[in-house]
Amino acid sequence: MGFIGLFVVGLVLILVSLFVFFSRLKFYKNGKRIVGEIIDIKEYDEPIVDKYHDVTFVKIYKPVIKFVSDGEEITFMADNEFANDEIKLGDNITVVYDKGKRNGLFLDRKSDFLKLPLYIFLIAILFLSFSLTLYLL
């Protein structure tokens, strides 16, 4: 793929990241904030491979949260990963919720809302820098 193809892919990814950013920002501002309770904590082993190809397992924890919205009790497992000392059973946690959206559940943390568009934007910058490098060669 020549530098033009990389440049076009980079531009498309920037547009996608902007679209995702503004849609998530709208959801963050307009979503309903509800306080939920952590009713369970699921434990997972996350493999980490070092430069010598040794595998180390790190324990991560994902909370199961229950909250009530419009008389309906909703239980879900958050996608967020926490250290063991960050969350405890019975803790209250704020959830941003939109009943009309299919994926309308997020924890009320700005970093979670901005993570995906930021990753897409960084990948776009890589494509644009590669295209510039090929153009200058």
N, C-alpha and C positions, 0 to 999 in steps of 0.2 A: 504494500500500500504506500503510495507516494505521500509527499508532504501535504498535498491538497486533501487527500482522504483523511489523514490524521487531523488536519485543521477543521474539516467539516464535522468529524466526530466530536472534537473538542467543543465546537460551537453548539452542537446539538445537546451535548451533555450540560453545558452552561445553561441553556434554555430549560432543560429538564430540571436542573437543580433550582433555578429560580421559580419554576412552577410549583415544585414540591415545597419550597420554602414558603411561598405566599399562601398556598393552600393550608399548610400546617399552622402558619401564623394566624390565619383567619379562624381555624379550628381552635387554637389556643386562646384567642381573645373571646370567641363566641361560645365556647363549650361550657357546659354546666359543671361547676365544681361541687363535688360531693365528697364528704368524709367517709371513708370506708375503714373496715377493721381487718387486720391480718389474722386470718383464721388457721393458716397452715403455712409452713415453710418447706419447700421442696429442695432437697440437696442433690447437687450434681457434681460429678468429677469432670473437670475441664482439662484435657491433655495439652501440655505445653512442650514443644520440641525445641531443644537448644541447638547450638551450632555443631555439637558433636553427635547429634541425632539421638540424644538421650531423652526419653519421655518422662516428664514429671506431671503428676496429676495434682491440680489445685481444686479445692472445694469451693463451689459457688452456690449461692442460695437465691431462690426465686420465691417471692411471697404469693400466696393465694389470698385474694382480697374479696371481701363480701361487703356490699353496700345496698341500700334501698333507694330506688328512684321511682317516683310516681306509684308507690305501693307495690312495686315489683322488686323482688330480691334478686340481685345479680351477683354471681360469683365468677371470678376469672383469675388466671395466673398471669402475673405481670411478666413482660419480656425482659424487664430490668434485672440485672445481676447485682447482688449485694454481698458484702462481707458478712460474716456471722455476727459481728458485734454491731452492725448498723441497724438491724431490724430484730424485733422480738414478737412473739405471739401476743396478740391483744393490742398491739400498737395501732394507733389511728394514722391513716395516710390519706392525703387528698388525691382524688382522681378527677381528671377532666373527661367528661362523658358527653356523647352526642348520640341519642337513641336512633336517629335516622341514618347514621353512618355505619357501614359494615365493620370497619376497624376503628370504631369511635371510642376507644378506651386508652388513655395514657395516664401515667402518673404525672402529677403536677410539678414537673421539673423541666426547666427550659432546655437543659442539655439534651434531654431525650427527644424533644421536638426538633432540635436543630442538628442532631447527629447525622441523619440520612442526607439532607441537602448539602451539608458540609462535606461529607464523603464524596458525593457525586461531583461537587464543585472541584475538589482536589484532584479527582481522576481527570476531569476536564482540563485542568491546568497542566497535568502531565501530558495529555495528548497534544495540547497547544505547544508546550515546550519541545516535545519531540518533533512536531511539524516544523517549528522554527529552526531546530537543529538541522533537520534534513534540508530545509530551504537554504541555509547558509553554507552547507557542504558543497 
